[in-house]
């Protein structure tokens, strides 16, 4: 089966970058703002000077040997859903996360999001075939800060059975999420349904919060995405190769910490690199330079046999416009070509700070296009269709052939949003824009949403716990928000 391929680094390139990252870890080190982690690294024969820890090559190599090369992620019902890592080159997209605003492209305005907006995202994703994983996209502003993680997690666990990825914003927040997962799925280490991002602070620093998150998650053997985010020209070298070395060193240091906490703790090698725009000082995510950096670190991770993730398939545009489509499609195709296992980004705009429900629906189509392109096509006796060509004869047509009916379903990607209408239908529908078609699709889904209900006893236990934690923070009035 012919498939499009895209390769960037040679094996020698990968080995060189890996060697340079090992040199950085051994000779420059990382800043660790967590006494327990520092002591753990010291006991593993790292050199410690204050909070600067230099990590020897042998410890990195040991960590790469013991870290799992594949991770099976389960749905809420405890059934295997996807396997990532190893030889798996499948890509699974999820919505962008932790957005501070919701954008309405019809009104051309953005506003602070609510818990209801997260519910809408979850319900939309239930009906979007190409968005395989889910995520509460927004940081809701209708609940106290102490309850943000609870609000995000609760509506996700309540309304869908798709696996999710989302992070905590505090030590207690991550522990609350773990508690909620245990209520719903039981032993979280045996059938994990959630992946947690953990971002080092570039360059080469682990904050106390993120280090503690890794400790708490690794102890439970919950999958952690180590997510370096060098900003080329800002918090990373201006060169792609230099930021790649830093990115790889930060990822390796996170793997080491997790394995020292709990040998065999599952890790996803991820990234969210950006570029410091030299004219405006903005953090650009969806540029050709960042696409090259994504491609390079993913090839290194796959060379090491590790599961991969990227914040890709999104746009830096402020609007759902031509720029948004171009940047999203560029990222989605690269992600699918490279087999980045988890792809976080659909729906997202404006430097990872805004999500649009309409863009999420459009991006489901864009991801479908990327999947179709990278699937390639079959070459065999049936697809070569010589007998069909002979039966139609010169001057005929293939409309009435069974072969045509059969292969339209297999061979073509049929869109729901993109405009492929004939002129008369286009005019009869008042010449709809893609934004209007996307809004109609959003309204259609939310009018009759697909909801995966929790078993009543589990839902009751989860609600009871949520009510208890609301009372703990003196926030009884917010119970009804959920």
LONU-412692 format. One record per residue (C-alpha): x, y, z; residue number from 1; residue in one letter. Coordinates in steps of 0.05 Angstrom, whole numbers, always signed. Layout:
N
> u,v,w,resi,resn
> X,Y,Z,NUM,a .
...
END
This chain:
482
> u,v,w,resi,resn
> +0,+0,+0,1,x .
> +33,+66,-22,2,x .
> +32,+118,+34,3,x .
> +61,+188,+36,4,x .
> +124,+193,+78,5,x .
> +161,+251,+109,6,x .
> +229,+241,+140,7,x .
> +275,+295,+168,8,x .
> +332,+268,+210,9,x .
> +382,+215,+193,10,x .
> +403,+163,+245,11,x .
> +469,+200,+251,12,x .
> +431,+265,+264,13,x .
> +390,+232,+318,14,x .
> +452,+203,+352,15,x .
> +486,+271,+350,16,x .
> +427,+308,+381,17,x .
> +422,+254,+435,18,x .
> +496,+259,+451,19,x .
> +493,+335,+456,20,x .
> +432,+330,+503,21,x .
> +470,+280,+547,22,x .
> +528,+329,+549,23,x .
> +482,+385,+571,24,x .
> +453,+341,+627,25,x .
> +522,+319,+651,26,x .
> +557,+386,+646,27,x .
> +504,+441,+651,28,x .
> +450,+404,+690,29,x .
> +379,+422,+707,30,x .
> +350,+467,+761,31,x .
> +305,+427,+807,32,x .
> +263,+467,+856,33,x .
> +242,+407,+899,34,x .
> +282,+380,+957,35,x .
> +255,+310,+954,36,x .
> +271,+303,+880,37,x .
> +340,+333,+891,38,x .
> +354,+283,+946,39,x .
> +329,+226,+902,40,x .
> +375,+248,+845,41,x .
> +433,+256,+892,42,x .
> +423,+185,+917,43,x .
> +425,+163,+844,44,x .
> +496,+191,+838,45,x .
> +478,+257,+807,46,x .
> +522,+316,+823,47,x .
> +484,+368,+863,48,x .
> +504,+440,+874,49,x .
> +448,+477,+909,50,x .
> +388,+466,+863,51,x .
> +430,+451,+801,52,x .
> +432,+376,+787,53,x .
> +479,+345,+736,54,x .
> +453,+279,+711,55,x .
> +503,+225,+688,56,x .
> +495,+188,+623,57,x .
> +488,+121,+657,58,x .
> +427,+144,+695,59,x .
> +394,+169,+632,60,x .
> +409,+104,+596,61,x .
> +380,+63,+654,62,x .
> +317,+106,+653,63,x .
> +308,+95,+578,64,x .
> +314,+20,+589,65,x .
> +262,+15,+644,66,x .
> +210,+65,+618,67,x .
> +153,+29,+583,68,x .
> +156,+32,+507,69,x .
> +81,+23,+499,70,x .
> +22,+49,+538,71,x .
> -49,+23,+532,72,x .
> -101,+75,+548,73,x .
> -170,+51,+568,74,x .
> -239,+82,+562,75,x .
> -282,+98,+622,76,x .
> -313,+28,+619,77,x .
> -245,-5,+627,78,x .
> -238,-29,+555,79,x .
> -173,-19,+517,80,x .
> -182,+42,+473,81,x .
> -114,+59,+442,82,x .
> -43,+36,+447,83,x .
> +12,+87,+437,84,x .
> +87,+81,+431,85,x .
> +133,+26,+406,86,x .
> +118,+12,+333,87,x .
> +50,+46,+336,88,x .
> +47,+102,+285,89,x .
> -26,+120,+294,90,x .
> -45,+191,+312,91,x .
> -102,+207,+360,92,x .
> -126,+279,+363,93,x .
> -158,+314,+421,94,x .
> -183,+386,+431,95,x .
> -137,+441,+454,96,x .
> -135,+451,+529,97,x .
> -131,+502,+584,98,x .
> -159,+558,+540,99,x .
> -172,+623,+576,100,x .
> -226,+647,+528,101,x .
> -281,+622,+483,102,x .
> -285,+654,+414,103,x .
> -350,+664,+377,104,x .
> -332,+674,+303,105,x .
> -402,+697,+283,106,x .
> -401,+754,+335,107,x .
> -325,+761,+326,108,x .
> -314,+766,+400,109,x .
> -285,+725,+456,110,x .
> -308,+717,+528,111,x .
> -289,+683,+593,112,x .
> -311,+610,+592,113,x .
> -356,+573,+640,114,x .
> -365,+501,+662,115,x .
> -422,+496,+612,116,x .
> -373,+511,+556,117,x .
> -331,+451,+578,118,x .
> -394,+408,+577,119,x .
> -407,+431,+505,120,x .
> -337,+412,+484,121,x .
> -344,+343,+514,122,x .
> -412,+332,+481,123,x .
> -385,+356,+414,124,x .
> -326,+309,+416,125,x .
> -373,+251,+430,126,x .
> -401,+261,+360,127,x .
> -336,+279,+323,128,x .
> -308,+216,+292,129,x .
> -238,+242,+279,130,x .
> -226,+271,+348,131,x .
> -210,+206,+383,132,x .
> -192,+231,+453,133,x .
> -225,+285,+495,134,x .
> -208,+343,+540,135,x .
> -244,+398,+579,136,x .
> -217,+455,+536,137,x .
> -229,+514,+581,138,x .
> -207,+541,+648,139,x .
> -277,+557,+675,140,x .
> -287,+624,+709,141,x .
> -353,+609,+743,142,x .
> -321,+569,+799,143,x .
> -269,+587,+852,144,x .
> -196,+574,+833,145,x .
> -193,+517,+883,146,x .
> -248,+480,+845,147,x .
> -224,+490,+773,148,x .
> -193,+421,+767,149,x .
> -254,+389,+800,150,x .
> -302,+425,+753,151,x .
> -262,+405,+691,152,x .
> -254,+333,+711,153,x .
> -324,+322,+736,154,x .
> -360,+341,+672,155,x .
> -312,+300,+630,156,x .
> -320,+237,+672,157,x .
> -395,+247,+675,158,x .
> -411,+257,+601,159,x .
> -362,+215,+561,160,x .
> -327,+148,+562,161,x .
> -270,+172,+516,162,x .
> -201,+174,+548,163,x .
> -178,+244,+566,164,x .
> -118,+286,+577,165,x .
> -118,+345,+624,166,x .
> -72,+375,+676,167,x .
> -78,+402,+746,168,x .
> -58,+473,+764,169,x .
> -39,+458,+835,170,x .
> -13,+400,+877,171,x .
> -81,+391,+910,172,x .
> -114,+396,+842,173,x .
> -76,+336,+814,174,x .
> -91,+296,+876,175,x .
> -165,+313,+870,176,x .
> -165,+289,+798,177,x .
> -132,+223,+819,178,x .
> -184,+214,+872,179,x .
> -241,+225,+822,180,x .
> -209,+176,+774,181,x .
> -206,+123,+828,182,x .
> -280,+132,+843,183,x .
> -297,+121,+770,184,x .
> -247,+69,+746,185,x .
> -219,+37,+809,186,x .
> -145,+17,+802,187,x .
> -119,+73,+759,188,x .
> -51,+40,+748,189,x .
> -81,-22,+715,190,x .
> -129,+13,+667,191,x .
> -108,+86,+660,192,x .
> -158,+129,+621,193,x .
> -123,+195,+631,194,x .
> -56,+225,+610,195,x .
> -27,+285,+648,196,x .
> +19,+338,+618,197,x .
> +80,+359,+659,198,x .
> +117,+419,+632,199,x .
> +189,+437,+651,200,x .
> +202,+511,+655,201,x .
> +250,+528,+599,202,x .
> +308,+530,+599,203,x .
> +324,+467,+639,204,x .
> +283,+477,+702,205,x .
> +233,+435,+741,206,x .
> +188,+477,+786,207,x .
> +166,+451,+854,208,x .
> +94,+444,+829,209,x .
> +109,+403,+767,210,x .
> +161,+360,+803,211,x .
> +109,+344,+856,212,x .
> +58,+328,+802,213,x .
> +107,+278,+772,214,x .
> +118,+246,+840,215,x .
> +43,+239,+853,216,x .
> +28,+212,+784,217,x .
> +88,+166,+778,218,x .
> +71,+133,+845,219,x .
> +3,+114,+815,220,x .
> +35,+95,+748,221,x .
> -11,+144,+713,222,x .
> +16,+165,+644,223,x .
> +53,+231,+645,224,x .
> +70,+270,+583,225,x .
> +137,+305,+594,226,x .
> +123,+368,+554,227,x .
> +183,+414,+540,228,x .
> +163,+480,+510,229,x .
> +226,+518,+489,230,x .
> +211,+586,+458,231,x .
> +261,+593,+401,232,x .
> +297,+659,+410,233,x .
> +268,+669,+480,234,x .
> +273,+612,+530,235,x .
> +310,+569,+479,236,x .
> +365,+580,+428,237,x .
> +344,+617,+365,238,x .
> +366,+559,+322,239,x .
> +321,+499,+312,240,x .
> +379,+451,+326,241,x .
> +397,+486,+391,242,x .
> +325,+487,+416,243,x .
> +321,+413,+396,244,x .
> +381,+397,+441,245,x .
> +349,+435,+499,246,x .
> +281,+402,+486,247,x .
> +312,+333,+486,248,x .
> +352,+346,+549,249,x .
> +290,+370,+586,250,x .
> +250,+309,+563,251,x .
> +305,+261,+585,252,x .
> +310,+294,+653,253,x .
> +235,+285,+664,254,x .
> +240,+212,+645,255,x .
> +296,+203,+696,256,x .
> +256,+236,+752,257,x .
> +194,+193,+738,258,x .
> +234,+128,+737,259,x .
> +269,+144,+802,260,x .
> +201,+156,+834,261,x .
> +173,+91,+808,262,x .
> +210,+46,+761,263,x .
> +166,+31,+700,264,x .
> +123,+94,+708,265,x .
> +92,+107,+639,266,x .
> +118,+168,+603,267,x .
> +98,+201,+537,268,x .
> +153,+242,+503,269,x .
> +117,+306,+484,270,x .
> +128,+378,+467,271,x .
> +97,+446,+456,272,x .
> +153,+488,+426,273,x .
> +141,+557,+400,274,x .
> +178,+615,+367,275,x .
> +188,+684,+396,276,x .
> +161,+728,+339,277,x .
> +217,+779,+330,278,x .
> +171,+837,+309,279,x .
> +115,+830,+360,280,x .
> +142,+787,+417,281,x .
> +86,+736,+411,282,x .
> +94,+661,+424,283,x .
> +79,+630,+356,284,x .
> +61,+556,+358,285,x .
> +42,+540,+286,286,x .
> +101,+563,+245,287,x .
> +144,+524,+195,288,x .
> +202,+528,+245,289,x .
> +161,+496,+301,290,x .
> +136,+443,+253,291,x .
> +208,+424,+239,292,x .
> +223,+421,+313,293,x .
> +161,+378,+325,294,x .
> +182,+331,+269,295,x .
> +253,+326,+295,296,x .
> +237,+311,+368,297,x .
> +184,+260,+348,298,x .
> +235,+224,+304,299,x .
> +283,+222,+363,300,x .
> +229,+196,+410,301,x .
> +208,+142,+360,302,x .
> +281,+122,+351,303,x .
> +282,+111,+427,304,x .
> +216,+73,+421,305,x .
> +175,+121,+464,306,x .
> +102,+143,+458,307,x .
> +96,+214,+430,308,x .
> +53,+275,+437,309,x .
> +51,+344,+406,310,x .
> +10,+407,+414,311,x .
> -3,+409,+340,312,x .
> -62,+418,+292,313,x .
> -78,+487,+319,314,x .
> -70,+560,+297,315,x .
> -40,+625,+322,316,x .
> -94,+665,+286,317,x .
> -144,+704,+327,318,x .
> -201,+685,+281,319,x .
> -228,+624,+246,320,x .
> -201,+647,+179,321,x .
> -155,+627,+121,322,x .
> -94,+631,+167,323,x .
> -128,+586,+218,324,x .
> -144,+534,+165,325,x .
> -75,+535,+133,326,x .
> -37,+529,+199,327,x .
> -83,+475,+227,328,x .
> -79,+433,+164,329,x .
> -3,+440,+161,330,x .
> +2,+414,+232,331,x .
> -50,+359,+224,332,x .
> -17,+331,+162,333,x .
> +52,+331,+194,334,x .
> +24,+298,+257,335,x .
> -10,+244,+217,336,x .
> +50,+232,+171,337,x .
> +97,+225,+231,338,x .
> +48,+185,+272,339,x .
> +50,+231,+332,340,x .
> +9,+189,+380,341,x .
> -29,+243,+418,342,x .
> -43,+308,+381,343,x .
> -70,+365,+423,344,x .
> -97,+425,+386,345,x .
> -163,+421,+347,346,x .
> -207,+481,+363,347,x .
> -149,+524,+388,348,x .
> -130,+595,+367,349,x .
> -87,+653,+390,350,x .
> -23,+623,+417,351,x .
> -58,+567,+456,352,x .
> -104,+614,+494,353,x .
> -171,+611,+458,354,x .
> -218,+555,+435,355,x .
> -276,+561,+386,356,x .
> -330,+508,+383,357,x .
> -340,+522,+309,358,x .
> -265,+513,+296,359,x .
> -267,+448,+334,360,x .
> -320,+422,+286,361,x .
> -282,+448,+225,362,x .
> -218,+417,+252,363,x .
> -252,+349,+257,364,x .
> -258,+355,+181,365,x .
> -186,+378,+174,366,x .
> -162,+318,+215,367,x .
> -204,+274,+171,368,x .
> -169,+302,+110,369,x .
> -102,+289,+142,370,x .
> -121,+218,+160,371,x .
> -145,+205,+89,372,x .
> -83,+234,+57,373,x .
> -35,+194,+100,374,x .
> -73,+129,+92,375,x .
> -51,+123,+20,376,x .
> -86,+74,-26,377,x .
> -88,+0,-43,378,x .
> -59,-30,-106,379,x .
> -89,-99,-121,380,x .
> -131,-133,-174,381,x .
> -196,-102,-149,382,x .
> -170,-31,-142,383,x .
> -133,-32,-209,384,x .
> -203,-43,-238,385,x .
> -180,-70,-305,386,x .
> -242,-115,-312,387,x .
> -288,-56,-295,388,x .
> -253,-12,-347,389,x .
> -262,-67,-398,390,x .
> -336,-77,-382,391,x .
> -351,-2,-387,392,x .
> -314,+4,-453,393,x .
> -290,+69,-485,394,x .
> -341,+125,-482,395,x .
> -381,+95,-424,396,x .
> -384,+116,-351,397,x .
> -375,+83,-284,398,x .
> -435,+111,-246,399,x .
> -476,+48,-247,400,x .
> -421,-1,-230,401,x .
> -423,-40,-164,402,x .
> -349,-29,-161,403,x .
> -362,+46,-158,404,x .
> -413,+41,-102,405,x .
> -367,-4,-62,406,x .
> -304,+38,-70,407,x .
> -336,+106,-59,408,x .
> -348,+84,+12,409,x .
> -278,+57,+21,410,x .
> -236,+105,-19,411,x .
> -266,+174,-9,412,x .
> -268,+221,+50,413,x .
> -337,+253,+49,414,x .
> -341,+319,+87,415,x .
> -397,+347,+129,416,x .
> -373,+419,+132,417,x .
> -327,+434,+74,418,x .
> -364,+464,+14,419,x .
> -370,+414,-43,420,x .
> -441,+434,-63,421,x .
> -464,+447,-133,422,x .
> -482,+518,-151,423,x .
> -557,+511,-146,424,x .
> -555,+480,-77,425,x .
> -504,+532,-54,426,x .
> -551,+588,-75,427,x .
> -613,+554,-46,428,x .
> -578,+552,+21,429,x .
> -563,+627,+19,430,x .
> -490,+618,+1,431,x .
> -468,+593,+69,432,x .
> -397,+607,+95,433,x .
> -358,+551,+129,434,x .
> -369,+588,+195,435,x .
> -444,+585,+185,436,x .
> -442,+511,+166,437,x .
> -398,+497,+227,438,x .
> -446,+535,+273,439,x .
> -504,+494,+245,440,x .
> -465,+430,+259,441,x .
> -450,+452,+331,442,x .
> -524,+468,+343,443,x .
> -546,+403,+311,444,x .
> -500,+362,+356,445,x .
> -516,+399,+420,446,x .
> -591,+397,+407,447,x .
> -590,+321,+412,448,x .
> -523,+305,+443,449,x .
> -493,+236,+452,450,x .
> -482,+226,+527,451,x .
> -445,+166,+556,452,x .
> -477,+161,+624,453,x .
> -441,+135,+685,454,x .
> -470,+75,+722,455,x .
> -517,+104,+775,456,x .
> -478,+79,+835,457,x .
> -412,+109,+809,458,x .
> -446,+174,+790,459,x .
> -475,+178,+860,460,x .
> -407,+167,+892,461,x .
> -374,+218,+847,462,x .
> -427,+271,+861,463,x .
> -422,+258,+935,464,x .
> -347,+270,+934,465,x .
> -355,+333,+892,466,x .
> -406,+360,+941,467,x .
> -359,+345,+999,468,x .
> -300,+381,+967,469,x .
> -344,+441,+950,470,x .
> -364,+446,+1023,471,x .
> -291,+439,+1043,472,x .
> -276,+503,+1006,473,x .
> -339,+537,+1031,474,x .
> -367,+537,+960,475,x .
> -434,+501,+968,476,x .
> -468,+549,+920,477,x .
> -423,+524,+863,478,x .
> -448,+452,+868,479,x .
> -506,+469,+821,480,x .
> -456,+494,+768,481,x .
> -433,+422,+757,482,x .
END
